[in-house]
Amino acid sequence: MRRLIIASLLLCSGATSAFAEFSDNKIIIGVMGDQSGVVADVGGPGSILAARMAVEDSGGTAGGVPVEIITADHQNKPEVASAIAREWFDRRGVDVIVDLPHSGVVFGLMAIATEKKRSLMISGAASVEITGGRCSPFVTHWTDDTYSLARGTAAALMQQDLKSWYFLTADYAFGHDLEKDATRLVEERGGKVIGSARHPLGTADFSALLLRAKSSQAQVVALASAGADTVNAIKQAGQFGIMRGGQRVAALHAFVTDINSVGLEAAQGLIITTGFYWNDTDGTRAFSERFFKAHGRMPTREQAGVYTSVLHYLKAADKAKSDDAAIVNAEMRKLPVDKFGQQVRIQENGRVIYDLGVYRVKSPAESKAPWDYYERIATVPADTAFRSIDTAGCAAPSVR
């Protein structure tokens, strides 16, 4: 499988590294994300900063050519994102687009990137299908997906004998995937989903949905959402006394900035799975302290993913002496990835795999410093946290 994919990448370009070169004598990175909407807090300007930090740490060049960054707000609208991507690829000479929250946006851009033979490095969207049935040799996925997030959180709660579940699910592909993957694990382990309700992106009032969840008497109310939706749901769950009534609220896709917005009084006891927490290691702390000085907030896993992906892309482009997407993607899959001092790898389908942490949100009394929010309670090894190449559903790409 690995040889087939790498060979296909090289053949798609019609070249090998022996003839490599840089188009326009520069590398152009497009940071496209949500700059003003419901998930701007977890990506947004912080993702732009993370990309700039990676370029700075690479010396501002790769393969002897300068690196330029341009940015855009896709407004969480697939049609807006597709129009920007086509203009970037066709007229602006963009080599790679990074960040990219919202699975619907990503699926549209994946088709365009494959058609144009340009690179996407995804750190925002979390659909497992990005490296599953919809995989592309020009796409890599750098942060937690719905499979790893849902199953990590569900497994931790099932181990506490919390077996009846009710879902509040964002009504688009990302939310559906979270609910599906968590449901599968709950049922595999003898639990039961006794109800669910779906809501549109950007929901402000969760009262009716939360009352239904409360009346279900499910042991776990699982939030399959992101950004402001998750923050609003957690805050309002506290107002309705759901957690005081003995039900556990599980945020299947929460960020450290969400916990900061909600506050530990309301968020304490939540179980969260993530592949990045700022206070985990010397490497994560060193990056996060630099980021905090510039941004005033600790980085999320999306922002950390942007940093890691850009750094690795420039390393691969420098080694290949090319910005040709096929050549660089093949090189990226061969090189080990430096994830804040830990060496991880990219599977042939573009899935970056690493250990995941399962965390309990601390109480106010347990927190010893600003942003000291999580206590690690379990680790999910990389090989079980993500689907293997054999089970992901990604076929070897065809040569065109």
N, C-alpha and C positions, 0 to 999 in steps of 0.2 A: 504493500500500500504506500509506504513512504517513498519508495523509488518511483512509483507511478506518478504520485502527485508532484514530486520535485521535477521529474522529467517533463510532465505536462506544463509546469510553470515555465521551464526554460524553452520548450518548444513554442509556447504561446507567444513568446517575445521574438522568436526567430533569431535569437542570438544567444551567445554564452558570455560568461564574464571576460573571456579573452578579447571580446570586441566591445566591452562595456564603455559607456560614456554617460555624461549628464546632459539632459535636454536643457536648453537655455542657460547652460553653465551655472545652474543654481538648483537648490531643492526648495520647493514651496510646499509648506504644510498648512492645510486648512483646518482650523478648529471650528467645528460646527456643533452648536448645542442650543440649549434653552437659556437665553440670557435674561428673560424677564417673566417667565411663567412659573408653573407649579413646581418644577424641579430645578430652577435656577440656583437654588441654595446649595445643591449637592454637586453641581457642575458649574455652569455659568462662567462668571469672571474667574472663579478659582481654577477652572480647567484651562483657561487661557494662560493664567499665571503658571500653572504646572508645565504646560508646553514650553513656555519661555524659559523656565528654569532648566528643563532638559536640554534645550538648545544651548543655553549658557554653559551647562556642565559638559557639553560636547565640544566646547570651544568655539561655537558659532559657525562651524564648518563641518563638512563631511566629504571625504575624497578630494579635498582641496577646493571645494566650491562653497559659497556662502549659503546659509539657510535662512529662509524668509517665512514668516508666519502671517497668515491673514485669517480673519474671523468672520463669523456670521451667526445670526439668531434664526433657527429654523422654526421657531414658534410652535413646536410640537405638531406641525402640519406636514404630512408626507408630500403634498404638492409643492409647498414652499421649499422644502429640503431638496426635492428632485430638481427644481428649477435652479437653485443655487449650485448644486453639484454639477449640472450640465454646463452652466456658465463658467464655473471654476475649472472644469476639465478642458472645455473647448476653447476658452478665451483667456483664462488666467494662468494656464500651465500648472495647475495644482497637481502635485505628485501623490499626495496621500491626505485623506480626511480622517480626523481623529475626534474623539469624545463620543458624540452621537447617542444621546438618550432617546427613548421612545422606539419600541420595536417596529411599529408601523413605518416610521421614517427609515429605519435601517433596512427593512426588507426591500423598499423601493430603491434605496441607494445601492444595495448589493447588486441588483440587476444592472444598474447603470455602470458601476465600477467594473463589473465583469465584462460588460460590452466594451467599455473604453480601455480596459486593461490598466486600471489605476487601483491604488490600494485604499482599503478602509481598515482602520484600527479602532475597534469598538470598546468603549469603557463605560458607557452609560446604559444602553439597552441591555436587557438580561434574558431575552428569550433563548431557550436551549436550542431552538431551530437554527440559530445563526451558524452554529457548527454542526448541525444535524442535517436534516433533509434538504435545507436550503444553502448548504455550505458552498463556498467559492474559494478557489486557490488564491484569490486576491484579498481575502478577508481574514483578519485575526481577531479573537475575542479575549480581552485582557482582564476582565473582572468577573465576579460571581454571576452565575446564570441561575435561572429559575430552578433547575434540577438540584444544584448544590445548596441554594438558599433554603428552598422549601424542605428538602429532605433532612438537612442539618438541624433546622429548628424543630421540625416534626419529631425527629428521632429523640432529641433531647427531652421534649415534653412527654412523649410516649413512655420514656424511661421513668418518668415521674408518675406513671399510671393515669395520665390525663388522656382518656380515650374517646371522649365524645367532642366533636368539633362542629363549629359553625363558621362559615367564611363570609367576609365582606370583601368583595372582589372588584377591582377596577375593570371596567368593561372594555378591554382591548387585549391584544394578543399576550402582552406581558402578564397581566393579571390572570388571564385564563390559564396560562402555563404554570404560574405559581400555584394556583388552586389544584390543578390537575396533578402536579408532581407531589404536593403535600398529601393530597387525598390518596394517591397510590400507596405511599408509605404508611399512612394511618391504617388503611384497610389491610395491607400486608401484615401488620403487626396486631391485628385483631381489634382495631378501633372502628369507629363509625362516624361518618359525616351526617349530621341530622338536619342540616339546612344550609342555605347560602343565599346571598343577595348581591346583586351587581349594581355598580354605580358608575356614572361617567367621570372622565378625567376632570379634575377641578371642582369636585363636590365640596361645598362649604357646610352644608347642613346634613349631618349623619343621624339626626335624632330618630327618625322613623326606622332606619336600618338598625340602629343600636338597640332600640326597644324590642324589635323582633328578635335580635340576637340574645338579648337578656331573657326574654320570655321563653326562648328555646331551652334554657337551662343547660346548654352545652358547657362542658368543663373548659373548653378553649374557644375563644373568639379570635379567629385568625384574620389578620389584615393583609390581603393580597393586593397591595397598592404601593405607591411611592410618593416621596416629596410631601407637598402640602396636604395631599389627601391623607397620608399616614399621620401627619402631625395633627390635623383636625380630628381624625377619628380617635386618636389616643386621648387628646384633651377632652373630647366630648364623652368618651367612655368613662373618664374620671368624674365628669359632671353628673352622669347618670348612675354612678355608684356601681358600675359593673364589676370592677375589681374588688371593691369592698364587699360585694355580695358573694364572693368566693370564686367567681369565674376568672380565668387567666386570659389576658390579652397578649397575643403573640404577633409581633410585627415581622412578617416574613421577608420584608425588604426595607429595612430601616438604616438610616445613616447617623453618624455621630452628630451631625448638625440638626437632625430631627430631635434627638434627645436633648440637645442644647436648647432648642426652641420650646419643647414641652416642659422641661425641667424635671429634675430627679424625683420630686414629690409625686408627680403623676406617672412618671415612666418607670419607677423602681420595680424590679422584679421581672421586667420584660426579658424574654429570651431572644437573642439576636445572633444570627450567624453571619460572619463576614470574613473575607480574605485579607482585610487590612484594618488595623486599628493603630492609631498614631503612637500609642504608648507600649507597643509589644516588644520591640527590640531596640538596640542601639541604632541600627540603620533606619528604622521607621521614625525614631525620635529625632535623629539628626535632620532628616528631610523635613519633618513636620515643624520643627522649631524655626527653620528657615522660612517655610511657607507661612507660618503664623506671623512672623515679623512683617511680611509683605501684605498679608491678607486679613490679619486680625481674627482668624478662625482656624481651627485645626482642619487638615485636609480630610475629605471623604475618600472612600475607596474608588469612586469615579475619578476624582482628581488625581489620586495616586496612580491609578491605571493609565491616565493620560501621560503622566510623567514617565512611567516605566516604558510605555509603548513607544513614545517619541525617542527616548534614549536608545532603545534597542533598534528601532528603525535606522537611526543615524549610524549606529555601530555597524549594522548590516550593509548600509549603503556605502559607508567608508571602506569596508572590507571588499565589497564587490566592485567598487569604483563605478557605480551606476545608480541611477534612479529609475531604471526600467522596473516596472512593478513585478514582472515575473521573476527577474533575477533577484531583486531584493527580497521578495517573499520566500523564495527558495533558500536564500541565505539566512533569513530570520529563523526559519524552521530548523536550520542546522546548528545555529549558534545557541549556547546556553543563555538564558535570560537572567540578568542581575535584578532581583526584586529586593531592593534595599538590603543588600548584603547576603541574601539567600539565593542560591542558584536553582532556578526552575526551568521548565521547558515548554515548547510549543508542540502540540500534537500535529500530525499531518493534516488534520481537518481545520487547523487554525486555532484550536482551543488551547489557551495557556492554562497549565494545570499547576496547582500549588496546594499546600495544606490550608484548611479553613479553621478558624477559631469559632467556638460556640461560647457566647458570653451572656452573663446575667447583668442587667443594669443595676448599678449600686443604689443604695438608699442615700439620702442627703448626709446622714451621719457617717456613712462609709467612705464618702468621697473626700479625699485629702487635699485636693488642689483643683483649680479651674480645669475643666475638660477631663477630669479623672472620673469617667463614667462607667467603665466596663470592668468586670471580673471574668477572666477566662475560666470556664468550667469544663471544657472538653476541646479536643482537637480532632478534626476529621482529616485523615491522610489524603494526599492528592489523588492517589490511585482509586480511592473510593468516593471522594468528594465529587468527582466529575465522571461523566460517561466515558467509557473507553472508546478508542477509535473503532473497535469492532461492533459496539452497540449504539454508537451515536447516530447511525443512519446516513452518514455522508459517503456518497459514492465517489470513486476516483474521478476527478474532473476530465471531461473530454477534451481532446486537442482540436482546436479550431484553426 
